[in-house]
Amino acid sequence: MWKPPERIKYTAVEDDWPDRAEAAASLLFSPLRVGPLSLAQRTWVPAMVPWRSNEAGEVTDDVLQWYERFARGKPGVIVVEATGIRDVPSGPLLRIGDDRYIPGLAKLAETVRRASGGETRLLIQLIDFLSIRRRPEPGKFLDRFLQITPAHRRALDLVDAPEASVRERLHELDPEALQAVLSAKEWEDMQYGYRERVTDTQVPAIAELPQTLPGLFARAASRAQQAGFDGVELHYAHAYTMASFLSATNTRNDGYGGSREQRVRLPLEVYESVREATGPDFAVGCRFLSDEIVSGGSDLADARYFAHQFAAAGMDFLSLSRGGKFDDAKQPKVGWAAYPYTGKSGYECMPGYISDQQGPFGRNIGPVESIRQHLRESGLATPLVVAGGIFGFKAAEEILQRGQADIIGLARQALADPDWFEKVRTGCGAEVIVCRYSNYCEGLDQKHKQVTCELWDRKDLDEPGIALSHDGKRRLLAPLWKPTL
């Protein structure tokens, strides 16, 4: 993963925890209305991908236990991981692309409701993603995946030669000469692995995304509603389909790319279809980026515009992230797929303890404050969720008191200590396990391993009945908290 060149090491330290009375009087632990939902507190566990499902995308026992563990901490909201809206194989990631998933998702909703005593609202994040393949061996790419074209033949002066001879000649070229013969896209496919883009409108299925996606999202949201979820979060962030439509790099010429007005068109149409399918009593919002952090990408000015459009359309909440793009991802190893959190934009999404002068904590607060101010000046009161390097009560409360955001998201900190919310609320903040921001969890995610936290995954491995990782070396859930008071 990319790290700032300054490489300044930071330590997350919090020694100013509230007592029970101070927590009760805080904004953080006060109620908030989010569309049709009443939150007991202004805390939020953003969607994380724990790799707990199976190849069929089903709700497994591991999935149930994972979310039950978070629910025991009683945060205001838990957002279930990015869940695929298509009924297509996508590894051990949750899916919601068919009615057969409804019973399992209903069991998940009931599990969270029971474990939190009904205090935690449950959303599910709906995602669409395009095809991406692993980086091939160069020889295999030239033999099997490269389609020989007249351009290749002309470049090699082999216009009438058999295809086998053309491929043989390509094998003989040094890298510089080979790059000159291949198109930019062919070279990238060989060096990084094939990846579809929303601008690949020569592919019929991609050209038709504006016609197919609203229905896919709407049907997925309807299934979530039938399963008992309180709402959905539309995934318009990072490296995936909807974020790519919003991106300034989207140059489609069919009315869904180019200007901001056209780039936001499909996300608004998706939202409208979801709202029509679910009605006003079901929360619908989205997660999108305050800044893409890539050359030529969307920036804060774009985000302010998009936020205004989403809020004016009636979204119940807006959750802000940043970065996490394929555009600046590092070249993967042969046999690996590109990972959108390895470049500078990935760092901004999940900043670690090795950082620059700004440090890794709260890097998204300023941008979210700017977006919120823009909405309030426009008379729009949509709640905004801020996340990214927030781990202590004092910082969280100050964000709310200053009007920089309306809800505090804790992802890695909630993973480090799922009981953060109850510990702080009951005056036991000194017992909180503070995240180190080493991104150990992110490293597991990149390898598609079951995500855990280094602060607890090797503790009490002989404890009776605990679930272990596939290799048997790590526990899958944080030890249960036993209050000292």
C-alpha positions in Angstrom: 0.0 0.0 0.0 1.2 3.5 -0.8 2.4 5.5 2.1 3.3 9.2 2.4 7.0 9.9 1.7 7.4 11.7 5.1 6.7 8.4 6.8 5.9 10.0 10.2 4.7 7.4 12.7 1.7 8.2 14.8 0.1 6.5 17.8 -3.6 6.5 18.5 -4.0 7.6 22.1 -7.2 8.5 24.0 -7.1 9.3 27.7 -10.1 11.6 27.9 -13.1 9.3 28.2 -16.4 10.6 29.6 -18.1 9.2 32.6 -21.6 7.9 32.3 -23.3 11.2 33.0 -21.1 13.1 30.5 -21.8 10.5 27.8 -25.5 10.7 28.5 -25.4 14.5 28.0 -23.4 14.3 24.8 -24.6 14.8 21.2 -22.9 11.6 20.3 -25.3 9.6 22.4 -28.3 11.6 21.7 -31.1 10.5 19.3 -31.3 11.6 15.7 -33.9 11.3 13.0 -32.7 9.9 9.7 -35.5 9.9 7.2 -38.1 7.4 8.6 -35.7 6.1 11.2 -35.1 7.2 14.8 -31.5 6.5 15.9 -30.8 6.0 19.5 -27.4 7.5 19.1 -25.3 9.2 16.4 -22.9 6.3 15.8 -22.5 4.3 12.7 -20.6 1.1 11.7 -19.8 1.5 8.0 -19.9 -1.4 5.6 -16.8 -3.6 5.8 -16.2 -6.7 3.8 -15.2 -9.6 6.2 -15.2 -12.5 3.7 -17.5 -14.5 5.8 -20.0 -15.7 3.2 -19.6 -18.7 0.8 -19.2 -19.1 -3.0 -23.0 -19.0 -3.3 -23.1 -15.6 -1.6 -25.3 -16.8 1.3 -25.7 -15.7 4.9 -23.6 -18.3 6.7 -23.2 -18.9 10.4 -20.0 -16.9 10.2 -21.9 -14.0 8.8 -24.5 -14.2 11.5 -21.9 -14.3 14.2 -19.9 -11.4 12.8 -22.8 -9.0 12.8 -24.2 -10.3 16.1 -20.8 -9.4 17.7 -21.1 -5.8 16.4 -24.7 -5.6 17.5 -23.8 -6.5 21.1 -22.1 -3.1 21.2 -25.4 -1.4 20.3 -24.2 1.3 17.8 -26.8 3.5 16.3 -26.5 1.9 12.9 -24.8 -1.1 11.4 -24.4 -1.2 7.6 -24.0 -4.7 6.3 -21.1 -5.2 3.9 -21.3 -4.4 0.1 -23.8 -7.0 -1.2 -24.0 -7.8 -4.9 -27.2 -6.9 -6.7 -26.6 -9.4 -9.5 -27.0 -13.1 -9.2 -23.5 -13.9 -10.5 -20.6 -15.7 -8.8 -18.4 -13.3 -6.9 -16.5 -15.4 -4.4 -17.5 -15.4 -0.7 -19.3 -12.1 -0.9 -22.9 -11.6 0.1 -25.5 -11.4 -2.6 -29.0 -10.2 -2.9 -29.7 -10.8 -6.6 -32.4 -13.4 -6.2 -35.4 -14.0 -3.9 -33.7 -17.1 -2.5 -31.4 -14.9 -0.5 -34.3 -13.3 1.5 -34.7 -16.0 4.2 -31.0 -15.8 5.1 -31.0 -12.0 5.1 -34.1 -12.1 7.3 -32.3 -14.2 9.8 -29.4 -11.7 9.8 -31.8 -8.8 10.4 -33.4 -10.7 13.3 -30.0 -11.6 14.8 -28.9 -8.0 14.9 -32.2 -6.9 16.3 -32.1 -9.5 19.1 -28.4 -8.9 20.0 -28.8 -5.1 20.2 -32.1 -5.3 22.1 -33.7 -3.5 19.2 -31.5 -0.4 19.6 -29.4 -0.7 16.4 -30.9 0.1 13.1 -29.7 -2.2 10.2 -29.0 -1.1 6.7 -27.5 -3.1 3.9 -25.1 -1.7 1.3 -26.0 -2.5 -2.3 -23.2 -2.7 -4.9 -22.7 -3.3 -8.5 -19.2 -4.0 -9.9 -17.9 -4.7 -13.4 -15.6 -7.6 -14.4 -12.0 -7.6 -13.4 -9.5 -10.4 -14.0 -6.2 -11.4 -12.5 -3.0 -10.3 -14.1 -2.0 -13.0 -16.6 1.4 -14.4 -17.3 2.7 -12.5 -20.4 3.0 -15.6 -22.5 -0.5 -16.8 -21.7 -1.8 -13.4 -22.5 -0.1 -13.3 -25.9 -1.2 -16.9 -26.7 -4.7 -17.0 -25.4 -6.2 -13.6 -24.6 -4.8 -11.2 -27.2 -7.0 -10.9 -30.2 -4.7 -10.4 -33.3 -5.7 -7.4 -35.3 -4.6 -5.8 -38.6 -2.9 -3.1 -36.5 -0.6 -5.8 -35.0 0.1 -7.3 -38.4 1.0 -3.9 -39.9 3.3 -3.0 -36.9 5.1 -6.3 -37.3 5.1 -6.2 -41.1 3.4 -9.5 -41.1 0.2 -8.5 -43.0 -0.4 -11.9 -44.7 1.4 -14.2 -42.2 -0.5 -16.9 -40.3 -1.7 -15.9 -36.9 0.7 -18.4 -35.2 3.6 -16.5 -36.8 2.3 -13.2 -35.5 2.1 -14.5 -32.0 5.5 -16.1 -32.3 6.9 -12.7 -33.3 5.2 -11.0 -30.4 6.9 -13.4 -28.0 10.3 -12.4 -29.4 9.9 -8.7 -28.7 11.5 -7.0 -25.7 9.0 -5.2 -23.4 9.6 -1.8 -24.9 9.0 -3.0 -28.5 6.0 -5.1 -27.4 4.4 -2.0 -25.7 4.8 -0.1 -29.0 2.9 -2.8 -30.9 0.1 -3.3 -28.5 -2.6 -0.8 -27.9 -2.7 1.1 -24.6 -5.6 -1.1 -23.4 -3.9 -4.3 -24.5 -0.7 -3.4 -22.7 -2.7 -2.5 -19.5 -4.6 -5.8 -19.7 -1.3 -7.7 -19.8 0.3 -5.7 -17.1 -2.7 -5.4 -14.7 -5.3 -7.8 -15.8 -8.4 -7.1 -17.9 -10.9 -4.7 -16.3 -14.2 -3.4 -17.6 -15.0 0.3 -17.4 -18.2 2.2 -17.7 -16.8 3.9 -20.8 -16.4 0.5 -22.6 -19.7 1.2 -24.5 -18.6 -1.0 -27.4 -19.6 -3.8 -25.0 -23.4 -4.1 -25.2 -23.9 -4.9 -21.5 -22.0 -1.8 -20.5 -23.7 0.4 -23.0 -27.0 -0.8 -21.5 -26.1 -0.1 -17.9 -28.4 2.9 -17.6 -31.3 0.7 -18.7 -30.5 -2.3 -16.5 -29.1 -0.9 -13.2 -32.1 1.0 -11.9 -34.2 -2.2 -12.0 -31.4 -4.3 -10.4 -31.0 -1.9 -7.5 -34.7 -1.5 -7.0 -35.3 -5.3 -6.9 -32.4 -5.7 -4.5 -33.7 -3.0 -2.2 -37.2 -4.6 -2.3 -35.6 -7.9 -1.1 -33.8 -6.1 1.7 -37.1 -4.5 2.8 -38.9 -7.9 2.7 -36.0 -9.3 4.8 -36.6 -6.8 7.6 -33.8 -4.3 7.0 -34.4 -0.7 8.0 -33.0 0.7 4.8 -30.3 0.5 2.2 -27.1 2.3 1.4 -26.5 2.6 -2.3 -22.8 2.1 -3.0 -21.7 5.1 -5.1 -18.1 5.1 -3.8 -14.6 3.9 -4.6 -13.8 1.8 -7.7 -17.2 0.3 -8.5 -19.8 0.9 -11.2 -21.9 3.8 -9.7 -18.8 5.7 -8.5 -17.4 5.3 -12.0 -20.5 7.0 -13.5 -20.0 9.9 -11.1 -16.3 10.2 -11.8 -14.9 13.0 -13.9 -13.1 10.3 -15.9 -16.5 9.2 -17.2 -16.5 10.3 -20.8 -19.6 8.4 -22.1 -21.4 10.3 -24.8 -24.8 8.8 -24.4 -26.1 11.4 -21.9 -24.6 9.6 -18.9 -21.1 11.0 -19.0 -19.1 14.2 -19.5 -20.6 17.0 -17.5 -21.6 16.8 -13.8 -25.2 17.0 -14.8 -24.9 13.9 -17.0 -22.6 12.0 -14.6 -25.1 12.2 -11.8 -28.0 11.2 -14.0 -27.8 7.5 -13.5 -27.2 7.6 -9.7 -30.3 9.7 -9.4 -32.3 7.4 -11.6 -31.2 4.4 -9.5 -32.2 6.2 -6.4 -35.6 7.1 -7.8 -36.2 3.5 -8.8 -35.2 2.3 -5.4 -37.5 4.8 -3.7 -40.4 3.9 -5.9 -39.9 0.2 -5.1 -39.6 0.6 -1.3 -41.7 3.7 -0.4 -41.2 6.5 2.2 -41.0 4.3 5.3 -37.7 2.6 4.2 -34.5 4.6 4.6 -32.5 5.1 1.4 -29.2 6.9 1.2 -25.8 6.5 -0.4 -22.1 6.4 0.2 -20.0 8.4 -2.2 -16.6 10.2 -2.3 -15.7 13.6 -1.0 -12.7 13.4 -3.4 -11.4 10.7 -5.7 -7.8 11.7 -5.1 -6.7 10.7 -8.6 -5.5 12.8 -11.5 -8.4 13.9 -13.6 -10.9 12.5 -11.1 -13.8 14.2 -9.3 -12.9 16.5 -6.4 -14.6 18.3 -3.5 -16.4 20.7 -5.8 -18.0 17.8 -7.6 -18.9 16.2 -4.3 -20.7 19.3 -3.1 -22.7 19.3 -6.3 -23.5 15.6 -6.1 -24.5 16.0 -2.4 -26.9 18.8 -3.3 -28.5 16.7 -6.0 -28.8 13.6 -3.8 -30.3 15.6 -0.9 -32.7 17.6 -3.1 -33.9 14.3 -4.6 -34.8 13.1 -1.1 -32.1 10.7 0.1 -32.3 10.2 3.8 -28.6 10.3 4.5 -25.3 10.8 2.8 -22.2 8.8 3.9 -18.8 10.2 2.8 -15.6 8.3 2.1 -12.7 9.3 -0.2 -10.3 7.7 -2.6 -10.0 3.9 -3.1 -9.7 3.9 -6.9 -8.3 1.6 -9.5 -6.7 4.5 -11.4 -3.6 4.7 -9.2 -3.5 1.1 -7.9 -0.2 -0.7 -7.9 0.6 -3.3 -10.4 -0.5 -6.7 -9.0 1.6 -9.8 -9.0 1.0 -12.3 -11.7 -2.1 -14.3 -10.7 -3.5 -11.5 -8.6 -6.2 -8.9 -9.4 -5.6 -5.2 -9.1 -6.6 -3.9 -5.7 -8.0 -0.3 -5.5 -6.5 0.5 -2.1 -2.8 0.3 -2.9 -2.2 3.8 -4.4 -2.4 7.2 -2.9 -6.2 7.2 -3.3 -6.3 4.0 -1.4 -4.3 5.5 1.4 -6.7 8.4 1.7 -9.5 5.9 2.0 -7.8 4.0 4.8 -4.9 6.1 6.2 -2.5 4.2 8.4 -0.3 5.2 11.3 2.6 5.9 9.0 1.6 9.3 7.6 2.5 12.9 6.7 2.3 16.1 8.6 -1.5 16.0 8.5 -1.5 12.6 10.2 -3.9 9.7 9.6 -6.7 10.8 11.9 -9.8 12.5 10.6 -8.6 13.4 7.1 -12.2 13.4 5.8 -13.6 15.8 8.4 -12.8 19.1 6.6 -14.2 17.9 3.2 -17.4 16.6 4.9 -17.8 19.9 6.8 -17.5 21.8 3.5 -20.2 19.6 1.9 -22.5 19.9 5.0 -22.1 23.7 5.0 -23.0 23.8 1.3 -26.2 21.8 2.0 -27.2 23.9 5.0 -26.8 27.1 3.0 -29.1 25.6 0.4 -31.7 24.8 3.0 -31.1 21.0 2.9 -30.9 19.2 6.3 -29.9 15.8 5.1 -27.7 14.1 7.8 -24.1 13.4 6.8 -21.9 10.6 8.1 -18.2 11.1 8.4 -15.7 8.3 8.9 -11.9 7.8 8.6 -9.5 7.6 11.5 -11.9 8.5 14.3 -11.4 6.5 17.5 -12.0 8.7 20.5 -15.0 10.2 22.2 -13.6 13.7 22.4 -12.9 14.0 18.7 -16.2 12.5 17.8 -18.1 14.8 20.1 -16.2 17.9 18.8 -17.1 17.0 15.2 -20.8 17.0 16.2 -20.6 20.1 18.4 -18.9 22.1 15.6 -21.5 21.1 13.0 -18.9 19.3 10.8 -21.1 16.2 10.5 -24.2 14.7 11.9 -23.2 11.1 12.5 -19.8 9.5 13.4 -18.7 6.4 11.5 -16.2 4.0 13.1 -15.1 1.2 10.9 -11.6 0.0 11.9 -12.1 1.2 15.4 -15.3 -0.9 15.7 -13.4 -3.8 14.3 -10.8 -3.4 17.0 -13.4 -3.1 19.7 -17.0 -3.9 18.8 -18.0 -2.8 22.3 -16.7 0.8 21.9 -20.2 2.2 21.9 -21.4 0.5 25.1 -18.0 1.0 26.9 -18.1 4.7 26.2 -21.8 5.1 26.8 -21.6 3.5 30.2 -18.5 5.4 31.4 -16.1 2.5 30.7 -14.1 4.2 28.0 -10.8 3.5 29.6 -11.4 -0.2 28.7 -11.7 0.6 25.0 -9.2 -1.3 22.8 -7.9 1.5 20.5 -7.2 0.7 16.9 -3.5 1.0 15.9 -4.3 1.9 12.3 -1.7 -0.6 11.1 -4.1 -1.8 8.4 -3.6 -5.4 9.3 -7.2 -5.9 8.5 -6.8 -4.3 5.1 -4.0 -6.6 4.3 -6.2 -9.6 5.0 -8.9 -8.1 2.8 -6.5 -7.7 -0.1 -5.7 -11.4 0.1 -9.4 -12.3 0.3 -8.8 -13.8 3.8 -11.3 -13.6 6.6 -10.9 -10.2 8.1 -9.9 -10.0 11.8 -7.9 -7.6 14.0 -4.4 -8.1 15.2 -5.3 -6.7 18.6 -7.5 -9.7 19.5 -7.3 -12.5 16.8 -4.6 -14.5 18.6 -6.1 -14.2 22.1 -7.4 -17.3 24.0 -7.4 -19.5 20.9 -8.1 -22.5 23.2 -11.4 -20.9 24.4 -14.2 -23.5 24.1 -16.5 -22.9 21.2 -14.8 -20.0 19.5 -14.8 -19.9 15.7 -11.4 -20.0 14.0 -10.2 -18.9 10.6 -9.8 -21.5 7.8 -6.2 -22.1 8.7 -7.0 -22.4 12.4 -4.5 -19.7 13.5 -6.9 -16.8 14.2 -10.1 -16.4 16.1 -12.8 -14.8 14.0 -14.5 -12.7 16.6 -13.4 -10.4 19.3 -13.5 -11.8 22.9 -16.7 -10.9 24.7 -16.5 -7.8 27.0 -17.0 -8.4 30.7 -17.7 -5.0 32.3 -15.8 -4.3 35.5 -18.5 -2.0 36.8 
